[in-house]
């Protein structure tokens, strides 16, 4: 906890980290704001530049400095129970609020006490970026490189934000403390999801010897995937007909695999489908980073299992493949896998399919054909096992520097002469519309399901989606 406990300084408190943002004098109104931060993207369309401002009054800054020093010096991490990152921030926020009130603050105490808490742990500028919901992911390639990011409206943006040594150390410390294993020469990479300012962030840090440039950072917003299926239809990511088919297929007991490259919207579509499937069905989620929505409060039946990250390697105790194998013992109606990554994952996944488990999973591949080749040649899955896949959805993102993404194809894996074959169901036409190219009767119902039942499920899903309501 070296980022929290610091010796009491003999002189005035040092500047706050957010002072590095400067005090913006933007002639035009900012593009967005979340007190005490303002945001702007400037420059032309080929080189957008992202800026963050923090224009707190100088007296407020001075008060905050003193509060940050006091709560840092007074905190004993051993008294934080349970010792989690969220609880640590909660304790620091409460202590900061009391001191701000004692100092005569009367307005914005909630936001300012939160800021003080993140200043105390060295993550206040990460908080600032996390509060901008238009930022989906941000990166740093070395200990001296500026942060660059992916923005919902502007796409890939550059910035002038360079993480300080204290900020880098704070990230390393908190990942080391709250992952359950140690960042060292043998394990120079850590990944964990932390809740920061209301955003769930998956934070990955790589150090030497893995990171040639000493430090690398990737922070991805996990709860950005909050678009509903009707919203995705409105954005053109998927058609109303295709989405109704996918929901009805899942409710009828079919399996859906979503493939695509990184950042193509696989998890966004998974979450939107999950929300529309009948809430009474028992869902089992197996994830290393929790990217699915929590819908317990809305009456959905959800059991979530968190496993060690794949890059933990042989030191992992809670592996995804072991939980996949155990899935049937938890009596799920639908099994939702965040991502199939390794040969071990694939073998366990196809074993579960052969045992009757069905649900939704994601898999990294550029095309459906590439996914099949990976399974056959690299993960040594038999051809016969591919027949259990059911529906496959291919996501695309034509320009990696832009945010446009969509369902490019939907196909069914069918049997043809005893071998699996990819049967096209939906494809984009020349006008970029997702159209049914298979005709009536496709997709075929899941094994043992009458065509009439699948048709009814699809019709009911279509009516719900058209009304913009969730599954009952």
Number of C-alpha atoms within 10 A of each C-alpha: 14 10 19 24 17 14 9 12 10 6 6 10 16 12 12 19 18 24 14 15 18 12 14 15 9 9 6 7 11 16 11 15 17 14 15 15 20 20 21 18 20 15 10 9 11 11 14 18 19 23 20 25 22 20 17 17 9 9 9 12 17 16 15 24 19 18 25 25 21 17 22 24 16 14 18 12 14 9 10 16 10 11 13 15 16 12 13 20 21 16 17 26 24 16 21 27 22 14 21 24 13 10 13 9 15 9 10 12 17 13 15 22 25 22 25 29 27 25 27 30 25 24 25 22 23 19 21 25 23 24 19 19 16 18 22 23 23 22 18 20 18 19 17 15 17 15 20 21 23 23 22 16 12 22 21 23 24 17 16 14 18 16 20 14 11 14 20 17 17 20 20 20 18 21 24 19 16 15 16 10 14 17 19 13 11 10 18 16 24 21 23 21 22 22 17 21 20 12 20 20 25 20 21 19 21 23 22 16 15 15 16 12 15 14 21 21 21 19 22 22 22 23 23 19 19 16 15 21 30 22 15 18 18 12 14 17 22 24 21 19 18 21 24 23 21 25 28 25 27 25 22 22 20 24 24 25 22 24 26 24 16 15 18 23 22 28 22 21 25 24 21 23 18 25 22 25 21 18 19 13 14 16 21 23 25 25 22 21 21 22 22 24 16 14 13 11 7 9 10 20 17 19 15 14 15 15 19 20 18 17 12 15 11 8 12 14 11 14 22 29 20 14 20 26 18 13 19 16 9 11 13 20 19 24 24 24 23 22 23 21 14 16 16 14 21 21 21 20 23 21 17 19 20 15 12 12 23 23 24 23 23 21 22 19 19 17 19 23 12 14 17 18 15 17 20 15 10 11 17 13 19 13 15 11 16 21 20 24 20 22 26 27 23 25 28 23 20 12 10 15 14 16 20 19 20 24 26 21 22 28 22 22 20 20 14 10 7 10 12 19 16 19 19 18 22 25 19 17 12 7 6 10 15 24 17 18 15 14 10 9 9 17 24 17 19 18 11 8 13 12 16 10 15 23 17 13 20 24 17 16 28 20 12 17 23 13 10 14 15 19 17 11
